[in-house]
Amino acid sequence: MKKYRRVLISIVILLIGVSFLLFSTGNNKADPFEEQLKLLGVTNYAIGNVMGDGQDYLVGLIQDDVVIYSIGENLIEVYRKDYSHLNPWKIALGDVDGSGKDDISIGAYKESPLHPVMAKRPFIYSFVDGEIQPKWRGSRLSRPFVDYNFYDIDGDEIDELISIEILQDGKNIINSYKWKGFGFEGFIEGKDEYKGKLVLEEDKLIIERMK
């Protein structure tokens, strides 16, 4: 059983306060491979357990290809697929359903049958039987968005989708969504305030939502 050190302080959860943790192009775990990534042409990447074998893999974009590398002394390519039909611009990883395995999100820029305009869309995939297979290709979030990533807001070991969205007046707002079996449902929106509890678990800060 994990040991928890709890900070019993009631706080107001402002999602903007954790946004700096979320929206980046890479992961510090890959720092030793910085020069290698440049040589390979990787423009955006994330690291996680996408195979479900307990090992970290680097998932990156090289032009329109999604490439998966095993991590050792060197990066070894184990999978590659062309996603030029999605106009990919981002890779993000998160365990959206609590399976213990990270899902792969490809940030797409394309039209959708239900929303026929060019827009950013966070498609979700799982790596199954040696292939990246679709899990959720919803047409849009609540609003147009600038960027997104995954983070476990409430400490339930399931990653929420966190987005920076654009309001009608042009201002940005932080929004979040939780997986509900066949899609995402709105969770916490940054214009509202929620009481919560800070939890320090093995030097990792977790914010638990309180009713």
C-alpha positions, 0 to 999 in steps of 0.5 A: 500500500502506498504511503500518503503524506496529506496536506489537510488544507482546504483550497480553491482549485484554479485550473490555471494554477496547474496549467504550466504542468500540462502544455509542453512539447516534450518530457524531461525523461527524454533530455538525454536524447535531445540531440538524437531527437533533433537528428531524427526530426522529432518535433513533438513527443510524449513518454509513457507506458503505451504498450501496457508492459510497464515500460516507458516508450517515446511517442513522437511526430516526424512530419506526418508520421507517428513513431514509437521508440523503445527507450534504452541507451539509444532510441529504437524505432518499434512502430511507425505510421503515416497520419498525414490525413489528420494533419497531426500537430501534437502527441499527448499520452494519458490513461483516460480509463484507468486501465493502467496503460497510456492512451495515445492522443494525436492532435489533428487539424481537419474537418469532421462530418459533424463539424465541417470546418478545419479545426483542432481535434484531440483524437484518442487511440490505444496501442493494441495487437501491434497497431494504433487503434481508434478509441475516440475521434469526437468532432470537437470539445465544448469550444475551439481550443488552443492546446490540451494535455492529460493530467490526473486532477482528482487523484483517482489514477485516471487522467482527465483531458485538460484544454485551453479553450477560446471564449466568444470574447477571445479570452482563454479559459481552462476546461477539463473532461473525464472519460465516461465509457464512450466519450468525454464529459465536462468535469471542471471549468476554470471560470468556476471555483471548487474546494479541494485537498492538496495531497503529497504522495511520494513527492507528487502533488495531487489535487483531490476534488471535495464535494 
